[in-house]
């Protein structure tokens, strides 16, 4: 029984994307996830989170990302910085940077993301690569992280161009790869025209070490969430004392390690509940909860409904 359900879990994890209520992608914490394909390394994602639902758990990927808020508002975190973003705002997230989002006063939020690898745009020795793309890839030059529609003409230009590219998600036009590539150049060119860059020194080896250690722990949690995890175990994985690990984790993730684990488990359970073959009790056990009352309490705190009500909502939606 356990092995069958494990296979079902992996199938759900590898195929579900966020499209409306209850559809979640819980595999995005893994660094080796491919966005797009080898020939077309661009991932296009449309997210529609109802009021009170989780927006985006902190994660990372090697690719850079443009994120445009379509409606509503939310607070997005990039590294240790936070930005309140509303409809029309555009965020740029450098590759390898921890980032996530959370609801602002319970507001709903819809947003679109374009995830791409800068290597796809680079040509050895040309000026665009040496002056801009290479420094962006290395983190020495960062496009303005938050272009706000209310105060910045940059946002209007970026948002319009970005949504055109997002609209190509299901296009079968043979020119799609060329249009996506050209569109990404034009988006980055907006920052060049307006000199809208943050220039920074390379991160200190200590900062890089800390973030890499944290990524290791996130991957460890992503792999072992179904069993009991302790702060002592996670701190050892990070190579830190328990107190230092807890402080570092909370500063980056905006929640304690235990809260983060519970949040991940609840999202996994929510994905499992979309499959009627898995009972609610089995979804709780498979996602790491051995106490059903505690599971129900945690689930309600995240989704404002019971697991059974959530399952009905998913089926109706």
C-alpha positions as CSV (number, residue, x, y, z in Angstrom):
1,X,0.0,0.0,0.0
2,X,2.8,2.4,0.9
3,X,4.7,1.9,-2.3
4,X,1.6,2.4,-4.4
5,X,0.8,5.6,-2.7
6,X,4.4,6.8,-3.0
7,X,4.2,6.3,-6.8
8,X,1.0,8.3,-6.8
9,X,2.6,11.1,-4.8
10,X,5.6,11.3,-7.2
11,X,3.2,11.4,-10.2
12,X,1.2,14.2,-8.7
13,X,4.4,16.1,-7.7
14,X,5.9,15.9,-11.1
15,X,2.8,16.8,-13.1
16,X,0.7,19.4,-11.2
17,X,1.3,23.1,-11.7
18,X,-0.6,25.9,-10.0
19,X,-3.7,26.8,-11.9
20,X,-6.4,28.0,-9.5
21,X,-7.6,26.5,-6.3
22,X,-5.7,23.5,-5.0
23,X,-3.3,22.9,-7.8
24,X,0.2,23.2,-6.4
25,X,3.7,22.4,-7.6
26,X,5.7,21.1,-4.7
27,X,8.8,20.0,-6.7
28,X,10.1,23.5,-7.4
29,X,12.4,23.4,-4.4
30,X,14.7,21.1,-6.2
31,X,17.7,22.8,-8.0
32,X,17.7,20.2,-10.8
33,X,14.2,21.0,-12.0
34,X,14.2,22.0,-15.7
35,X,12.2,25.0,-16.7
36,X,11.2,24.6,-20.3
37,X,13.3,22.2,-22.4
38,X,16.9,21.9,-23.5
39,X,16.1,23.5,-26.8
40,X,13.8,26.1,-25.3
41,X,14.9,26.8,-21.7
42,X,12.0,29.0,-20.8
43,X,9.3,28.2,-18.3
44,X,5.9,30.1,-18.4
45,X,3.7,29.9,-15.3
46,X,0.3,31.4,-14.5
47,X,-0.6,31.5,-10.8
48,X,-4.0,32.3,-9.4
49,X,-4.1,32.3,-5.6
50,X,-7.4,32.9,-3.8
51,X,-7.7,35.1,-0.7
52,X,-6.0,33.5,2.3
53,X,-4.1,30.8,0.2
54,X,-0.3,30.5,0.3
55,X,1.2,32.6,-2.5
56,X,4.6,31.1,-3.1
57,X,6.9,29.2,-0.7
58,X,10.5,30.3,-0.7
59,X,12.5,28.4,-3.2
60,X,15.3,28.9,-5.7
61,X,16.4,27.9,-9.2
62,X,19.5,28.5,-11.2
63,X,17.5,30.4,-13.9
64,X,16.5,34.1,-13.7
65,X,12.9,35.1,-13.5
66,X,10.5,37.9,-14.5
67,X,7.3,38.0,-12.3
68,X,4.4,40.2,-13.2
69,X,1.4,40.7,-10.8
70,X,-1.8,40.5,-12.8
71,X,-4.3,41.3,-10.1
72,X,-4.5,41.7,-6.4
73,X,-1.4,42.2,-4.3
74,X,1.2,40.3,-2.2
75,X,4.5,40.7,-0.5
76,X,7.4,39.0,-2.4
77,X,10.8,38.3,-0.9
78,X,14.0,38.2,-2.9
79,X,16.9,37.3,-0.7
80,X,16.5,39.3,2.5
81,X,14.6,42.1,0.8
82,X,10.8,42.3,0.6
83,X,8.6,44.2,-1.9
84,X,4.9,44.9,-1.8
85,X,3.7,44.3,-5.3
86,X,0.3,45.2,-6.9
87,X,-1.3,44.7,-10.3
88,X,1.0,46.0,-13.0
89,X,4.2,45.6,-11.0
90,X,7.1,43.6,-12.3
91,X,9.8,41.9,-10.3
92,X,13.2,40.5,-11.5
93,X,14.7,37.6,-9.6
94,X,18.3,36.8,-10.2
95,X,19.3,33.1,-10.8
96,X,20.1,31.2,-7.6
97,X,18.4,33.7,-5.3
98,X,16.0,32.5,-2.7
99,X,12.6,34.0,-3.2
100,X,8.9,33.6,-2.3
101,X,5.7,35.4,-1.6
102,X,3.0,35.7,1.0
103,X,-0.5,37.1,1.2
104,X,-0.9,40.7,2.2
105,X,-3.8,41.0,4.7
106,X,-5.4,37.9,3.2
107,X,-5.7,39.4,-0.3
108,X,-6.0,37.3,-3.4
109,X,-3.2,37.5,-6.0
110,X,-2.7,36.4,-9.6
111,X,0.6,36.6,-11.2
112,X,2.6,35.3,-14.2
113,X,6.2,34.2,-14.2
114,X,8.7,33.8,-17.0
115,X,11.7,31.7,-15.9
116,X,14.7,31.5,-18.3
117,X,18.4,30.8,-18.3
118,X,20.7,33.7,-19.2
119,X,23.1,31.3,-20.9
120,X,20.5,31.0,-23.7
121,X,20.9,34.7,-24.5
122,X,24.7,34.9,-24.4
123,X,27.1,35.0,-27.2
124,X,30.8,34.8,-26.5
125,X,32.6,38.1,-26.9
126,X,29.8,40.3,-28.0
127,X,29.2,43.7,-26.2
128,X,25.7,42.8,-24.9
129,X,27.1,39.7,-23.2
130,X,30.3,41.3,-21.7
131,X,28.7,44.5,-20.5
132,X,25.3,43.3,-19.3
133,X,24.4,39.6,-19.5
134,X,27.6,38.2,-18.0
135,X,27.5,40.7,-15.1
136,X,23.8,39.9,-14.5
137,X,24.6,36.2,-14.5
138,X,27.4,36.7,-12.0
139,X,25.3,38.9,-9.7
140,X,27.4,42.0,-10.2
141,X,24.6,43.8,-12.1
142,X,21.0,43.3,-11.0
143,X,18.0,44.7,-13.0
144,X,15.8,46.8,-10.6
145,X,14.2,44.1,-8.4
146,X,10.8,45.9,-8.2
147,X,9.3,48.1,-10.9
148,X,6.2,49.6,-9.5
149,X,3.3,50.6,-11.8
150,X,2.3,53.5,-9.6
151,X,5.6,55.3,-9.7
152,X,7.7,53.8,-12.5
153,X,7.2,54.0,-16.2
154,X,9.6,51.0,-16.5
155,X,6.9,48.8,-15.0
156,X,4.3,49.7,-17.7
157,X,6.7,48.9,-20.5
158,X,7.9,45.7,-18.9
159,X,4.4,44.5,-18.0
160,X,3.1,44.9,-21.5
161,X,6.0,43.1,-23.1
162,X,6.1,40.4,-20.5
163,X,2.4,39.5,-20.8
164,X,2.8,39.2,-24.6
165,X,5.4,36.6,-24.0
166,X,3.3,34.9,-21.3
167,X,0.5,34.7,-23.9
168,X,2.7,32.5,-26.0
169,X,2.6,29.6,-23.5
170,X,0.5,27.3,-25.7
171,X,1.4,28.8,-29.0
172,X,2.3,26.5,-31.9
173,X,3.7,29.2,-34.0
174,X,7.1,27.9,-35.3
175,X,8.6,31.3,-34.6
176,X,7.8,31.0,-30.9
177,X,11.5,30.3,-29.8
178,X,12.7,33.3,-31.8
179,X,10.0,35.6,-30.4
180,X,10.6,34.5,-26.8
181,X,14.4,35.1,-27.2
182,X,13.8,38.4,-28.9
183,X,11.3,39.4,-26.2
184,X,13.7,38.6,-23.4
185,X,16.4,40.8,-25.1
186,X,13.9,43.6,-25.3
187,X,12.9,43.2,-21.6
188,X,16.5,43.5,-20.5
189,X,17.1,46.3,-23.0
190,X,14.5,48.4,-21.1
191,X,16.7,48.3,-18.0
192,X,19.7,49.3,-20.1
193,X,17.9,52.2,-21.7
194,X,16.7,53.5,-18.3
195,X,20.0,52.5,-16.5
196,X,17.7,50.7,-14.0
197,X,20.3,48.5,-12.5
198,X,21.5,47.8,-9.0
199,X,25.3,47.5,-9.0
200,X,26.7,45.4,-6.2
201,X,30.0,43.8,-5.2
202,X,30.2,40.1,-5.4
203,X,28.7,38.5,-2.4
204,X,31.1,37.6,0.4
205,X,32.2,34.0,0.7
206,X,30.4,33.9,4.1
207,X,27.1,35.1,2.7
208,X,27.3,32.6,-0.2
209,X,28.2,29.8,2.1
210,X,25.3,30.6,4.4
211,X,22.8,30.6,1.5
212,X,24.2,27.5,0.0
213,X,24.0,25.7,3.4
214,X,20.3,26.8,3.6
215,X,19.6,25.5,0.1
216,X,21.1,22.1,1.2
217,X,18.7,22.0,4.2
218,X,15.7,22.9,2.0
219,X,16.5,20.1,-0.4
220,X,16.9,17.8,2.7
221,X,13.5,18.8,3.9
222,X,12.0,18.3,0.5
223,X,13.3,14.8,0.4
224,X,12.5,13.7,4.0
225,X,9.3,15.7,4.8
226,X,7.3,12.5,5.4
227,X,9.2,11.5,8.5
228,X,9.9,13.3,11.8
229,X,12.5,16.1,11.4
230,X,14.2,17.8,14.3
231,X,16.0,21.2,14.6
232,X,19.1,19.3,15.7
233,X,19.1,17.2,12.6
234,X,18.5,20.1,10.3
235,X,21.2,22.2,12.0
236,X,23.7,19.4,11.6
237,X,22.8,19.2,7.9
238,X,23.5,23.0,7.7
239,X,26.7,22.7,9.7
240,X,25.5,25.3,12.2
241,X,24.5,25.3,15.9
242,X,20.8,24.9,16.5
243,X,20.4,28.5,17.6
244,X,22.3,30.0,14.7
245,X,20.5,27.8,12.2
246,X,17.1,28.8,13.5
247,X,18.0,32.5,13.3
248,X,19.4,32.2,9.8
249,X,16.5,30.1,8.6
250,X,13.9,32.5,9.8
251,X,15.7,35.5,8.4
252,X,15.6,34.0,4.9
253,X,12.4,32.0,5.0
254,X,10.2,34.3,7.2
255,X,9.1,31.4,9.2
256,X,10.6,29.0,11.7
257,X,11.9,25.6,10.4
258,X,9.0,23.8,12.0
259,X,6.4,26.2,10.5
260,X,8.1,25.8,7.1
261,X,8.0,22.0,7.3
262,X,4.3,22.1,8.3
263,X,3.5,24.5,5.4
264,X,5.3,22.2,2.9
265,X,3.5,19.1,4.3
266,X,0.1,20.8,4.1
267,X,0.7,21.8,0.4
268,X,1.7,18.2,-0.3
269,X,-1.5,17.0,1.4
270,X,-3.5,19.4,-0.6
271,X,-2.1,18.0,-3.9
272,X,-2.9,14.5,-2.7
273,X,-6.5,15.4,-1.9
274,X,-7.0,16.1,-5.6
275,X,-6.9,12.3,-6.1
276,X,-10.0,10.5,-4.8
277,X,-8.1,7.2,-4.7
278,X,-6.2,8.6,-1.6
279,X,-8.3,8.9,1.6
280,X,-7.9,12.0,3.7
281,X,-6.2,10.0,6.4
282,X,-3.7,8.6,3.9
283,X,-3.0,12.0,2.6
284,X,-2.2,13.2,6.1
285,X,0.1,10.2,6.8
286,X,1.9,10.4,3.4
287,X,2.6,14.1,3.9
288,X,4.1,13.6,7.3
289,X,1.3,14.0,9.8
290,X,0.7,11.2,12.2
291,X,-1.9,13.1,14.3
292,X,-5.1,13.6,12.3
293,X,-6.5,16.3,14.6
294,X,-3.3,18.3,14.3
295,X,-3.3,17.8,10.6
296,X,-6.9,19.1,10.3
297,X,-6.0,22.1,12.5
298,X,-3.0,23.0,10.4
299,X,-4.9,22.5,7.2
300,X,-7.6,24.8,8.2
301,X,-5.1,27.5,9.3
302,X,-3.7,27.5,5.7
303,X,-6.7,27.0,3.5
304,X,-9.5,28.2,5.8
305,X,-11.5,25.0,5.4
306,X,-11.3,21.3,6.4
307,X,-9.5,18.8,4.2
308,X,-12.9,17.3,3.1
309,X,-14.3,20.7,2.2
310,X,-11.1,21.4,0.3
311,X,-11.5,18.2,-1.7
312,X,-15.0,19.1,-2.7
313,X,-13.9,22.6,-3.7
314,X,-11.2,21.2,-5.9
315,X,-13.6,18.8,-7.6
316,X,-16.2,21.6,-8.2
317,X,-13.5,24.0,-9.5
